[in-house]
Amino acid sequence: MILADKIMENRKKNGWSQEELADKLGVSRQSVSKWESAQSMPDMKKILQLSEIFNVSTDYLLKDEIDDREPTNLVPVDSGVEEEKEKSVSMEEASSFLEHNERSAGMISTGVMLCILSPIPLLLLGGLSEDGLLSLKTDLAGIIGVIILFLMIVPAVGMFLYCGLKGKPYEYLENSNIDTEYGVRGMVKERKTSYAETHNRLLILGILLCVACAVPMFLIVALQGSHHGEAFGAAGVGALLVFCAIGVKMIVLTCIRQGGMDKLLEEGDYTRLNKKIGRYDGIYWAIITAVYLAWSFLTFRWHLTWIVWPIAGVLYAAYHEIMKIVVKR
C-alpha cells in the first residue's frame, strides 16, 4: 500500500475530513488532497507529524511493503461511522444553509415564545371574571381565552411546519457524514468565532430570565388574601410566563444559530458519533411522549404531569452517555 492510500485510510479511520486533517498539520486542504491522490509527497517534517497524529510508525508510512499498521491504543474519534460515505458540501450550499438557519432560528424561537405566552389571556380573563372585575361569565371568559390561545398556537405551529419543510434539503447535515469543499470550513469557523460572544450573552441572559421568572410567584403568595386575589394571581402567573417566554426565545434563537454552524463543522452535538446516536433519539422521545399522554389522560392531572418533561431532559443526558458507550462498542 502506498503512502497516499495510507494517509487516506488513517484519516477516514479517525473520522476526519481532509480539511480537519489539514488544520491539524497546518497545511491547506489542497495539500492533503494532493497527497491522497499521489500528486505530491509530504516532506519529512509532515511525515513525522502524520506519524504522531495517526499514532503509527514512520516505517509504516514510508515503506510500501508494510500494509498493516502497528497495534496501538488509538481509539477512532467517531468509531462505528467512519465507513459511511461522505457527502460533499460546496461553499454555495453552505452559505444557503446558513441563511436558512438564520431565518429558522428567528421563526422557531418566536413560535416557541407564542406557545408559552398563549395561556396568559385565558388566565387573565378567568381571574378578572372570578373577581367580578370583568362583565363576563366565567364560562364565557374561559371560551374566549381558549380561542385566543388557539389563535396564538396556530401561527406558531405554522412556523414550525414551514421551517421543517424548508429545511428538508439540508437534513443530511444532521444524519450523514460530510466533507466540506475548500474554504467552507474556514468561513464557518470565522463566523462561529465572531458570534461566540453574542451566543454566550444571549444564553446567559436567557437562563437568568428563566430563573428570575419564579419571582412573580412570590407576588401570588403575598396577595392571596386580598380582595382581588384571583386577578393578581393570574397576573403573577402571566408575568412568570412572559419572563420565561423571553428567556426561552433567547436560548432557542442562539442555540439554533450555533447549531447550524456546528452542523457544517461536525462539532458539538453534531460530531459523527453524535449523529449516529441521534438516530435513536426519536424512540426515546416517543416513549416519553407516550408516558406523558397516558398519565395525563388517565389521571387528568395536567397540573402535575408536566413534570415528565424536565425529568426526561435530565435523563436524556444519561441516555446519551449510555448510547455513546453502546455505539463505540
C-alpha positions in Angstrom: 0.0 0.0 0.0 1.4 3.4 -1.0 1.7 6.4 1.2 -1.3 8.2 -0.4 -3.6 5.2 0.4 -2.3 5.0 4.0 -2.9 8.7 4.6 -6.5 8.4 3.3 -7.2 5.2 5.2 -6.0 6.5 8.5 -7.7 9.8 8.1 -11.0 8.1 7.5 -10.5 5.7 10.4 -10.3 8.7 12.7 -13.4 10.2 11.1 -11.6 13.4 9.9 -12.3 15.3 6.7 -9.4 16.4 4.5 -9.8 19.9 5.9 -9.7 18.7 9.5 -6.5 16.8 8.9 -5.1 19.9 7.1 -5.9 22.0 10.2 -4.0 19.6 12.4 -1.0 19.7 10.1 -1.0 23.4 9.4 -1.4 22.9 5.7 -4.1 23.6 3.1 -6.8 21.1 2.2 -5.5 21.0 -1.3 -2.2 19.7 0.0 -3.9 16.8 1.8 -5.9 16.2 -1.4 -2.7 16.0 -3.5 -1.1 13.7 -1.0 -4.1 11.3 -1.1 -4.2 11.3 -4.9 -0.4 10.8 -5.1 0.1 14.0 -7.0 2.7 15.2 -4.4 4.5 13.9 -1.3 4.6 15.4 2.2 8.1 16.5 3.4 9.8 14.7 6.2 8.5 17.1 8.9 4.9 16.4 7.8 5.7 12.7 7.8 6.7 12.9 11.4 3.5 14.9 12.2 1.4 12.3 10.4 3.1 9.6 12.4 2.2 11.3 15.7 -1.3 12.2 14.6 -2.2 8.7 13.3 -0.2 7.1 16.1 1.8 4.9 13.7 5.5 4.4 12.9 7.3 6.3 10.1 8.3 2.9 8.7 4.6 2.0 8.2 4.0 5.3 6.3 7.1 5.2 4.2 7.5 1.6 3.3 5.0 0.3 0.7 5.6 -3.3 1.7 4.2 -2.7 5.3 0.4 -2.7 4.9 -0.6 -3.3 8.4 -0.3 -0.6 11.0 1.3 -1.5 14.2 -1.1 -2.2 17.1 -1.8 1.0 19.1 -4.2 2.2 21.8 -5.7 4.7 19.4 -9.4 5.0 19.7 -11.0 6.3 16.4 -12.7 9.6 17.0 -16.1 8.5 15.7 -15.9 4.8 15.9 -18.6 3.0 14.1 -19.5 5.6 11.5 -16.3 6.3 9.6 -17.1 3.7 6.9 -20.1 5.7 5.7 -19.9 7.6 2.5 -19.3 11.4 2.9 -21.4 14.0 1.2 -19.6 17.0 -0.2 -20.8 20.4 0.8 -20.0 23.4 -1.5 -19.5 27.0 -0.5 -22.7 28.0 -2.2 -24.7 25.2 -0.4 -23.1 26.1 3.0 -24.0 29.8 2.6 -27.5 28.9 1.6 -28.0 26.7 4.6 -26.6 29.3 7.0 -29.2 31.9 5.6 -32.0 29.3 6.0 -30.8 28.5 9.5 -30.8 32.2 10.5 -34.4 32.6 9.3 -35.4 29.4 11.0 -33.8 30.5 14.3 -36.0 33.6 14.3 -39.2 31.9 13.3 -38.9 28.8 15.6 -37.9 30.9 18.6 -40.8 33.2 18.0 -43.1 30.2 17.7 -41.9 28.7 21.0 -42.4 32.1 22.7 -46.0 32.3 21.3 -46.8 28.8 22.7 -45.5 29.8 26.2 -47.4 33.1 26.1 -50.7 31.6 24.8 -52.3 30.7 28.2 -51.9 34.2 29.5 -55.2 35.6 28.1 -57.0 32.6 29.4 -55.5 33.1 32.9 -56.2 36.8 33.0 -59.8 36.6 31.7 -60.5 33.8 34.2 -59.0 35.8 37.1 -60.8 39.0 36.2 -64.1 37.2 35.8 -63.7 35.3 39.1 -63.1 38.6 41.0 -66.0 40.4 39.2 -63.7 42.9 37.5 -64.9 41.8 34.1 -68.6 41.8 33.0 -68.3 38.3 31.6 -69.5 35.0 33.0 -66.6 32.7 33.9 -67.6 30.1 31.3 -67.7 32.7 28.5 -64.4 34.2 29.7 -62.9 30.7 29.5 -64.2 30.2 26.0 -62.7 33.5 24.8 -59.4 32.7 26.5 -59.2 29.3 24.8 -60.0 30.9 21.4 -57.2 33.4 21.9 -54.9 30.5 23.0 -55.5 28.6 19.7 -55.1 31.8 17.7 -51.6 32.1 19.1 -50.7 28.5 18.8 -51.8 28.1 15.2 -49.3 30.6 13.7 -46.6 29.0 15.9 -47.3 25.6 14.5 -47.3 27.1 11.0 -43.8 28.5 11.6 -42.6 25.1 12.8 -44.0 23.3 9.7 -42.7 26.0 7.3 -39.2 25.8 8.7 -39.3 22.0 8.7 -40.3 21.9 5.1 -37.8 24.5 4.0 -35.1 22.6 5.9 -35.7 19.2 4.2 -32.9 19.7 1.6 -30.4 20.2 4.5 -31.4 17.2 6.6 -28.4 15.3 5.5 -26.2 17.6 7.6 -27.7 16.1 10.8 -27.7 12.5 9.6 -24.7 12.0 7.2 -21.0 12.4 7.3 -19.9 15.4 5.3 -16.8 16.7 3.6 -16.8 20.4 3.1 -15.1 21.8 0.0 -12.1 24.1 0.2 -12.8 27.3 2.1 -16.1 26.3 3.7 -14.7 25.2 7.0 -12.6 28.4 7.3 -15.6 30.6 6.5 -17.8 28.8 9.1 -15.1 28.9 11.8 -14.7 32.6 11.3 -18.5 33.1 11.7 -18.6 31.0 14.7 -15.7 32.8 16.3 -17.2 36.2 15.7 -20.6 35.0 17.0 -19.2 33.4 20.2 -19.6 36.5 22.4 -23.2 37.1 21.2 -24.0 33.4 21.8 -22.7 33.4 25.3 -24.5 36.7 26.1 -27.9 35.5 24.8 -27.5 32.1 26.5 -26.6 33.6 29.9 -29.3 36.3 29.7 -31.9 33.7 28.6 -31.1 31.4 31.5 -31.2 34.2 34.0 -34.6 35.3 32.8 -35.9 31.7 33.1 -34.6 31.6 36.7 -36.0 35.0 37.5 -39.4 34.0 36.2 -40.2 32.4 39.6 -40.0 35.9 41.3 -43.7 36.8 40.3 -44.9 33.7 42.2 -43.9 35.5 45.4 -46.4 38.1 44.4 -49.2 35.5 44.2 -48.4 34.3 47.8 -48.3 37.8 49.1 -51.7 38.8 47.6 -53.6 35.6 48.2 -55.6 37.2 51.0 -56.5 40.3 49.1 -60.0 41.1 47.7 -58.8 40.5 44.1 -56.6 37.6 44.8 -57.6 35.6 41.7 -56.8 38.5 39.3 -53.5 39.3 41.0 -52.6 35.6 41.0 -53.4 35.4 37.3 -51.3 38.5 36.7 -48.4 36.9 38.6 -48.5 33.7 36.6 -48.8 35.8 33.4 -45.6 37.7 34.4 -43.9 34.5 35.1 -44.8 33.2 31.6 -43.6 36.5 30.0 -40.2 36.2 31.7 -40.0 32.5 30.8 -41.1 33.1 27.1 -38.5 35.8 26.5 -35.7 33.8 28.2 -36.6 30.6 26.2 -36.7 32.6 23.0 -33.2 33.9 23.5 -31.9 30.4 24.3 -33.7 28.7 21.3 -32.6 31.5 19.0 -28.9 31.4 19.8 -28.8 27.6 20.1 -30.2 27.1 16.6 -27.8 29.7 15.2 -24.9 27.9 16.9 -26.2 24.5 15.9 -26.2 25.5 12.3 -22.5 26.3 12.3 -21.8 23.1 14.3 -23.5 21.0 11.7 -21.2 22.3 9.0 -18.1 21.8 11.2 -19.3 18.5 12.6 -18.7 19.8 16.2 -20.7 20.0 19.4 -23.9 17.9 19.2 -23.2 17.1 15.5 -19.9 15.1 15.7 -20.1 11.9 13.6 -20.5 9.8 16.8 -23.4 12.1 18.0 -25.1 11.8 14.6 -25.2 8.1 14.9 -26.6 8.3 18.4 -29.1 10.9 17.3 -30.8 8.3 15.0 -32.3 6.7 18.1 -33.5 9.9 19.8 -36.9 9.6 18.1 -37.5 6.3 20.0 -36.6 7.9 23.3 -38.8 11.0 22.9 -41.7 8.8 21.5 -41.6 6.8 24.8 -41.5 10.0 26.9 -44.5 11.5 24.9 -46.4 8.2 25.3 -45.8 8.2 29.1 -46.9 11.9 29.4 -50.1 11.4 27.4 -51.0 8.2 29.1 -50.5 9.6 32.6 -52.3 12.9 31.7 -55.4 11.3 30.1 -55.7 8.5 32.7 -55.5 10.8 35.7 -56.4 14.2 34.2 -53.8 15.8 36.5 -52.4 18.0 33.8 -51.1 20.4 36.5 -48.7 17.6 37.6 -47.9 15.6 34.5 -45.8 18.4 33.0 -43.0 17.3 35.4 -42.4 14.5 32.9 -40.5 16.9 30.5 -37.9 18.3 32.9 -37.2 14.8 34.2 -36.9 13.5 30.6 -34.5 16.3 29.9 -32.3 15.3 32.8 -32.4 11.6 32.0 -31.6 12.4 28.3 -28.1 13.3 29.3 -27.6 9.9 31.0 -29.3 8.2 28.0 -26.9 10.0 25.6 -23.8 8.8 27.5 -25.0 5.2 27.6 -25.6 5.3 23.9 -22.1 6.6 23.3 -20.7 3.5 25.1 -23.1 1.2 23.1 -22.2 2.8 19.7 -18.5 2.7 20.4 -18.6 -1.0 21.2 
